[in-house]
Amino acid sequence: MSITLRGVGLAHANGKVALDNVDLHIAPGERVAIIGPSGAGKTTLLRLLATSLQPTQGAIELLQYNPWHLTSRQRQRLRARIGLIHQAPPLPPRQRVVTAVLAGKLGQWSLAKGLLNLLHPLDASGAQAALARLDISEQLYQRCDQLSGGQLQRVGIARVLYQAPELILADEPVSAMDPVLAGHTLAVLNREAAARNMTLLASLHAVDLALAHFPRVIGLRDGRIAFDLPSNEVQPEQLQALYANEQLQPLPSPPTQPVHIPRC
């Protein structure tokens, strides 16, 4: 299912414009990185697509629906088709990793099934398989407050892979990982999205990671789209203009040879 934005804008109550007249089309199964300086509107764009914010102008078509023409119950069903990967995953500290991963299905389960899962994991093998894709299956029964920041981010990604949504929205999903692990994790996320034909949008500060792992890159600056190009067509001067007056420090490109992935 595609995503289309037509003239979308969002202004906060204080009058600050976060997004300004954005036109965008993303086809089903596309994998797109969103880059730009701090305050460019990357997180705001993802929050609009997650339906946690309503645009103040323009129209959004999301998985064949305008979310704001739906009832609240219908919008909740739409949200169950979207997987969110947060920079700081909202995982209860005392919750076990297996429960956190299985929570990916809460939007698809009945209330009774969800409550039962809190008492006894209903699909521990499924959670372990999702964690194994990210080389963290040994943490299955650990508490979340016993994990590092990078491990917590991988648990958040595993939860979305277990959910198997149609659309994944990832906001700085590897910011707490070292460069090698970040590249490996993005490669896994892209591979899983491609294999399951899931649409993937990820905001990233690391320009090299965006160019290396995503076929399409969108540059945002001051709430507007500065460029929207295949990653192999993005030019250095476009990046310089995008990050004008910013300190641009891209991470090294992921290595092409197999490497030992450290535990983060």
C-alpha positions as CSV (number, residue, x, y, z in Angstrom):
1,M,0.0,0.0,0.0
2,S,1.4,3.4,-1.0
3,I,1.9,6.6,0.9
4,T,1.1,10.0,-0.6
5,L,1.5,13.5,0.9
6,R,0.0,16.5,-1.0
7,G,0.9,20.0,0.2
8,V,1.3,18.7,3.8
9,G,2.4,21.2,6.4
10,L,2.4,21.3,10.2
11,A,2.7,24.4,12.4
12,H,3.0,24.1,16.1
13,A,0.8,26.1,18.5
14,N,3.5,28.6,19.0
15,G,3.5,29.3,15.2
16,K,6.8,27.5,14.4
17,V,6.5,25.7,11.1
18,A,7.9,22.1,11.3
19,L,6.9,21.0,7.8
20,D,6.0,23.2,4.9
21,N,4.2,22.2,1.7
22,V,5.6,18.7,1.5
23,D,4.7,16.6,-1.6
24,L,5.8,13.0,-1.4
25,H,4.9,9.6,-2.9
26,I,6.3,6.3,-1.6
27,A,5.4,3.1,-3.4
28,P,4.7,-0.2,-1.6
29,G,7.9,-2.0,-0.5
30,E,10.2,1.0,-1.0
31,R,13.0,1.5,1.5
32,V,13.8,5.2,2.0
33,A,16.2,7.1,4.3
34,I,15.4,10.6,5.5
35,I,18.4,12.8,6.3
36,G,18.9,16.4,7.3
37,P,20.2,18.6,10.1
38,S,18.7,18.7,13.5
39,G,15.3,20.5,13.5
40,A,14.8,19.8,9.8
41,G,11.4,18.0,10.3
42,K,12.5,14.3,10.1
43,T,10.8,13.2,13.3
44,T,7.8,15.3,12.6
45,L,7.3,13.7,9.2
46,L,7.5,10.2,10.8
47,R,5.0,11.2,13.5
48,L,2.6,12.4,10.9
49,L,2.9,9.1,9.1
50,A,2.4,7.3,12.4
51,T,-0.8,9.3,12.8
52,S,0.3,10.7,16.2
53,L,0.3,14.2,14.7
54,Q,-2.4,15.7,12.4
55,P,-1.2,18.0,9.6
56,T,-2.4,21.6,9.7
57,Q,-2.6,21.7,5.9
58,G,-2.6,19.3,3.0
59,A,-3.7,15.7,2.8
60,I,-2.1,12.3,3.6
61,E,-3.1,9.0,2.0
62,L,-1.7,6.2,4.2
63,L,-2.2,2.6,3.2
64,Q,-5.2,3.6,1.1
65,Y,-6.8,5.8,3.8
66,N,-6.8,9.4,4.9
67,P,-6.2,8.7,8.7
68,W,-8.1,11.9,9.7
69,H,-11.2,10.8,7.8
70,L,-11.5,7.7,9.9
71,T,-13.1,7.1,13.2
72,S,-10.8,6.7,16.2
73,R,-11.4,2.9,16.2
74,Q,-10.7,2.7,12.4
75,R,-7.5,4.8,12.9
76,Q,-6.4,2.4,15.7
77,R,-6.8,-0.5,13.3
78,L,-4.7,1.4,10.8
79,R,-2.0,1.9,13.4
80,A,-1.8,-1.8,14.0
81,R,-0.5,-2.1,10.4
82,I,2.4,0.3,11.1
83,G,5.5,-0.7,13.0
84,L,7.3,2.0,15.0
85,I,11.0,1.8,15.9
86,H,12.0,4.5,18.4
87,Q,15.4,6.0,19.1
88,A,14.8,5.2,22.7
89,P,12.4,2.2,22.7
90,P,9.6,2.7,25.3
91,L,10.3,-0.6,27.0
92,P,9.3,-1.0,30.7
93,P,12.5,-1.5,32.7
94,R,11.3,-4.6,34.6
95,Q,9.8,-6.2,31.5
96,R,11.6,-9.3,30.1
97,V,12.8,-9.1,26.5
98,V,10.6,-11.9,25.4
99,T,7.5,-10.0,26.5
100,A,8.7,-6.8,25.0
101,V,9.2,-8.5,21.6
102,L,5.8,-10.3,21.7
103,A,4.2,-6.9,22.4
104,G,4.6,-6.3,18.7
105,K,1.4,-8.3,18.2
106,L,-0.7,-6.5,20.8
107,G,-2.5,-4.4,18.1
108,Q,-3.5,-7.7,16.4
109,W,-4.4,-9.7,19.5
110,S,-7.5,-9.5,21.7
111,L,-7.3,-7.9,25.1
112,A,-7.6,-11.2,26.8
113,K,-4.7,-12.7,24.7
114,G,-2.6,-9.6,25.4
115,L,-3.1,-9.9,29.1
116,L,-2.4,-13.6,29.1
117,N,0.9,-12.9,27.3
118,L,2.0,-10.6,30.1
119,L,1.7,-13.6,32.5
120,H,3.1,-16.2,30.2
121,P,4.8,-15.7,26.8
122,L,2.6,-17.1,24.2
123,D,5.2,-17.5,21.4
124,A,8.7,-17.5,23.0
125,S,10.1,-19.3,19.9
126,G,8.8,-16.6,17.6
127,A,10.4,-13.9,19.8
128,Q,13.7,-15.8,19.9
129,A,13.7,-16.1,16.1
130,A,13.2,-12.3,15.7
131,L,16.0,-11.6,18.2
132,A,18.3,-14.1,16.4
133,R,18.1,-12.1,13.2
134,L,19.7,-9.3,15.2
135,D,22.3,-11.5,17.0
136,I,20.7,-11.0,20.4
137,S,18.7,-14.1,21.0
138,E,20.7,-15.0,24.2
139,Q,18.9,-12.0,25.9
140,L,15.5,-13.6,25.5
141,Y,14.7,-13.8,29.3
142,Q,16.8,-10.8,30.4
143,R,15.1,-7.8,31.9
144,C,15.1,-4.7,29.8
145,D,16.9,-2.6,32.4
146,Q,19.8,-5.0,32.2
147,L,20.5,-4.2,28.6
148,S,22.7,-1.5,27.0
149,G,21.3,1.2,24.8
150,G,22.3,-0.6,21.6
151,Q,20.8,-3.9,22.8
152,L,17.5,-2.1,23.7
153,Q,17.4,-0.6,20.1
154,R,17.8,-4.1,18.7
155,V,15.0,-5.4,20.9
156,G,12.8,-2.6,19.6
157,I,13.7,-3.6,16.0
158,A,13.0,-7.3,16.8
159,R,9.6,-6.3,18.2
160,V,8.7,-4.7,14.8
161,L,10.0,-7.6,12.8
162,Y,7.8,-9.9,15.0
163,Q,4.9,-7.6,14.4
164,A,5.4,-7.9,10.6
165,P,3.7,-4.6,9.7
166,E,3.1,-3.3,6.2
167,L,4.9,0.0,7.0
168,I,7.9,0.5,9.3
169,L,8.8,3.9,10.6
170,A,12.2,4.1,12.2
171,D,13.4,7.2,14.0
172,E,17.2,7.0,14.5
173,P,17.0,3.2,15.0
174,V,20.8,2.7,15.4
175,S,22.0,5.8,17.2
176,A,23.2,4.0,20.3
177,M,25.3,1.4,18.3
178,D,28.9,1.6,17.2
179,P,29.5,2.0,13.4
180,V,30.0,-1.6,12.6
181,L,27.0,-2.8,14.5
182,A,24.9,0.0,13.2
183,G,25.7,-1.0,9.6
184,H,25.0,-4.6,10.3
185,T,21.7,-3.9,11.9
186,L,20.5,-1.6,9.1
187,A,21.5,-4.3,6.6
188,V,19.3,-6.8,8.5
189,L,16.4,-4.4,8.7
190,N,16.6,-3.7,5.0
191,R,16.9,-7.3,4.1
192,E,13.9,-8.3,6.2
193,A,11.8,-5.4,4.8
194,A,12.7,-6.4,1.2
195,A,12.0,-10.1,1.8
196,R,8.5,-9.3,3.2
197,N,7.7,-6.4,0.9
198,M,7.4,-4.1,3.9
199,T,7.7,-0.3,3.2
200,L,10.5,1.2,5.3
201,L,11.2,4.8,6.2
202,A,14.1,5.6,8.5
203,S,15.4,8.9,9.7
204,L,19.2,8.9,10.1
205,H,21.9,11.3,11.2
206,A,24.7,9.1,9.7
207,V,24.8,10.1,6.0
208,D,27.1,7.3,5.0
209,L,24.7,4.7,6.5
210,A,21.8,6.2,4.7
211,L,23.6,6.2,1.3
212,A,25.0,2.6,1.9
213,H,21.8,0.9,2.9
214,F,18.8,2.6,1.3
215,P,18.0,2.7,-2.4
216,R,16.3,6.2,-2.0
217,V,17.3,9.2,0.1
218,I,15.3,12.2,0.9
219,G,17.0,15.3,2.2
220,L,15.0,17.6,4.5
221,R,15.9,21.1,5.6
222,D,13.7,23.7,7.3
223,G,10.7,21.5,6.9
224,R,11.0,21.3,3.1
225,I,12.3,18.5,0.8
226,A,15.7,19.7,-0.5
227,F,16.2,16.6,-2.7
228,D,14.6,13.2,-3.3
229,L,17.0,10.9,-5.2
230,P,18.3,7.4,-5.7
231,S,21.2,7.1,-3.2
232,N,23.8,6.6,-5.9
233,E,22.8,10.0,-7.5
234,V,23.2,12.1,-4.3
235,Q,26.1,14.5,-4.9
236,P,28.5,15.9,-2.4
237,E,27.4,19.5,-3.1
238,Q,23.8,18.6,-2.3
239,L,24.9,17.2,1.1
240,Q,27.0,20.4,1.7
241,A,23.9,22.6,1.0
242,L,21.7,20.3,3.1
243,Y,24.0,20.6,6.1
244,A,25.1,24.2,5.6
245,N,26.2,25.7,8.9
246,E,26.1,22.2,10.4
247,Q,29.0,19.9,11.4
248,L,28.6,17.0,8.9
249,Q,30.4,13.9,10.3
250,P,29.2,10.8,8.4
251,L,30.1,7.4,9.7
252,P,32.4,5.2,7.8
253,S,30.8,3.0,5.2
254,P,30.0,-0.6,6.4
255,P,32.7,-3.1,5.6
256,T,32.2,-5.4,2.7
257,Q,34.0,-8.3,4.3
258,P,32.5,-10.5,7.0
259,V,33.3,-9.1,10.5
260,H,32.8,-10.2,14.0
261,I,29.8,-8.3,15.4
262,P,30.5,-7.1,18.9
263,R,27.9,-7.2,21.6
264,C,26.7,-3.7,22.3
